[in-house]
Amino acid sequence: MDSGKPIASICLGHQILSAAGVLKRKKCTAYPTVKLNVVLSGATWLEPDPIDRCFTHGNLVNGAAWQGHPEFISLFMALLGISVVF
């Protein structure tokens, strides 16, 4: 996280980031059952309402559930500086 490299986490992936101690001062969401992990790790919880809502905070793109994959991938591509043109 400190290197600034892009990180993408969706659903229960925040359990790994919480255990690694890298969510402190981040604003993020995850699957609602992981909310306690996220809050206790020092992050600010963003309510995933609706459940497909995704967010970017610094180098972290995060989402709550598979329903958010289109927005999640779009945000991650933007973070990587990639655009798709048809």
C-alpha positions as CSV (number, residue, x, y, z in Angstrom):
1,M,0.0,0.0,0.0
2,D,2.8,2.4,0.9
3,S,4.4,2.0,-2.6
4,G,1.4,3.7,-4.2
5,K,0.9,0.8,-6.6
6,P,-2.8,0.3,-7.5
7,I,-4.7,-2.2,-5.3
8,A,-8.1,-3.6,-6.0
9,S,-10.2,-5.3,-3.4
10,I,-13.8,-6.5,-3.6
11,C,-16.2,-8.4,-1.4
12,L,-14.2,-10.3,1.3
13,G,-10.8,-9.2,0.0
14,H,-10.7,-6.6,2.7
15,Q,-10.2,-9.3,5.3
16,I,-6.7,-9.7,3.9
17,L,-6.0,-6.0,3.8
18,S,-7.4,-5.7,7.3
19,A,-5.1,-8.5,8.6
20,A,-2.2,-6.8,6.8
21,G,-2.9,-3.6,8.6
22,V,-2.9,-1.4,5.5
23,L,-6.4,0.1,5.7
24,K,-5.7,2.7,8.4
25,R,-7.1,6.1,7.3
26,K,-8.5,4.7,4.1
27,K,-12.1,5.2,3.0
28,C,-13.6,1.9,1.8
29,T,-16.4,-0.5,1.5
30,A,-16.7,-4.3,1.4
31,Y,-19.3,-7.0,1.7
32,P,-21.3,-5.9,4.8
33,T,-20.2,-8.9,6.9
34,V,-16.6,-7.5,6.7
35,K,-17.6,-4.1,8.1
36,L,-16.3,-4.8,11.6
37,N,-12.9,-5.9,10.2
38,V,-12.7,-2.7,8.1
39,V,-13.7,-0.4,11.0
40,L,-11.4,-2.1,13.5
41,S,-8.5,-1.8,11.1
42,G,-8.8,2.0,11.3
43,A,-10.6,2.6,8.0
44,T,-13.6,4.8,7.4
45,W,-16.6,2.6,6.4
46,L,-18.5,3.7,3.2
47,E,-21.9,2.2,3.1
48,P,-22.4,0.1,-0.1
49,D,-25.9,1.3,-0.9
50,P,-26.7,0.0,-3.4
51,I,-24.7,-3.2,-3.1
52,D,-23.0,-2.6,-6.5
53,R,-21.4,0.7,-5.3
54,C,-17.6,1.0,-5.7
55,F,-15.2,3.6,-4.5
56,T,-11.6,4.8,-5.0
57,H,-9.4,6.2,-2.2
58,G,-5.9,7.0,-3.2
59,N,-4.4,3.8,-4.7
60,L,-7.2,1.6,-3.5
61,V,-10.2,0.6,-5.6
62,N,-12.8,-1.2,-3.6
63,G,-16.3,-2.6,-3.9
64,A,-18.8,-4.6,-1.9
65,A,-20.0,-7.4,-4.2
66,W,-19.8,-9.1,-7.6
67,Q,-22.7,-6.9,-8.8
68,G,-20.3,-4.0,-8.8
69,H,-17.8,-5.6,-11.3
70,P,-18.6,-3.2,-14.1
71,E,-17.9,-0.1,-12.0
72,F,-15.1,-1.8,-10.1
73,I,-13.2,-2.6,-13.3
74,S,-13.9,0.8,-14.7
75,L,-12.5,2.5,-11.6
76,F,-9.5,0.2,-11.6
77,M,-8.8,0.9,-15.3
78,A,-9.0,4.6,-14.6
79,L,-6.5,4.3,-11.7
80,L,-4.1,2.4,-14.1
81,G,-4.6,5.1,-16.7
82,I,-6.2,2.8,-19.2
83,S,-9.1,3.7,-21.4
84,V,-11.0,1.7,-23.9
85,V,-12.1,3.3,-27.2
86,F,-14.4,1.6,-29.6
